[in-house]
Amino acid sequence: MRHTTARLALPLAVSMAVLAACGGSGETSSAAPGPDPAAGPSGGVDTEAELYDRLPQEIKDAGEIVFAGDSHPPYRTVGADGQTVTGIDADLQAALSEVLGVPIRTEITTGLPAMLSGMLSGRYDAFNGPVRTTPEREAEFDAVVWMTTVTSYVVPEGSDAGIEDSGDLCGKTVAGTEGSVTQEMVTRLSQWCEGQGEGPVEFTGLADTNATILAVDAGRVDAAAVTEAAAIDIVSASEDYYYVSQTEDQGAGVDQMALLTPKSNELGPVVFEAFQVLFENGDYERVMEEWNLQDVTIDEPLLNPATEQ
């Protein structure tokens, strides 16, 4: 079933500008921690914050937490200045910073492999996805689950591909972020298609969400695979697109989306405690409502759910 929405969101033109600002080379650039410079202890360390004493000494010595982040509206949208980051991630960072007592800074990079390896090397302290937690990832990272997601497919209005529901994607071409949860979902959809006697879905892995939308606009693929939150944001910002959502019988389980920290820096359990505070004080609910994400909220945060059964 195709979906459209009239909800106002960040202009898509801003999203498109991110790709030009960040490029596809994998190089990083510093970005401001959030949309409200006054939110949290952005000017310095607050040793009186609720969970400051629980932070690892390495984080206290650094005086900040460094997040890796790619261009992925509405989670992260980088302004035209190449420095200001707004979005769900920035709003959550501001709330987490208030509880943890240290500023949070985002470095923009490209590609999930670069962010995962960057955390393991100590370059970044955390990454807030959207990324699916798995037993394999939890072997190296602590995963704090704070939302769920369903994969959706963005299609241009007026497309002659004949895509009215997700079943129509069989035999079509789809672009998605390389290594993301959407790639796995496309694989499951393709398997469903073949089980129906239809052609498989051809997946093209690209650097980020903006690159997938550009591929759709250029006619290189029929649709872009994104999280449902991203699909809502894209369609809200422009009447040029609609989206269809993958169904449960097509392999679309409700995936647990996590904030990852390397186990080596011992930050994960403290971030989990900080999320517990945000759930209790209403900040989590506030952020999710502001971004129209009520359908993907959870009742409480989870730590390493793929392995802690």
Secondary structure, DSSP 4 states (H G I P E B T S, - for coil): -EE------S-HHHHHHHHHHH-SS---EEE-S-S-TTSSSTTS--TTSTTGGGS-HHHHHHTSEEEEE--BTTTBEE-TTSS-EESHHHHHHHHHHHHHSS-EEEEE---HHHHHHHHHTTS-SEE--S-B--HHHHTTEEEEEEEEE-EEEEEETT-SS--SSGGGGTT-EEEEETTSHHHHHHHHHHHHHHHTTPPPPEEEEESSHHHHHHHHHTTSSSEEEEEHHHHHHHHHH-TTEEEEE--GGGT---EEEEEEEEGGGT-HHHHHHHHHHHHHHTHHHHHHHHTT-GGG--SS-EESTTT--
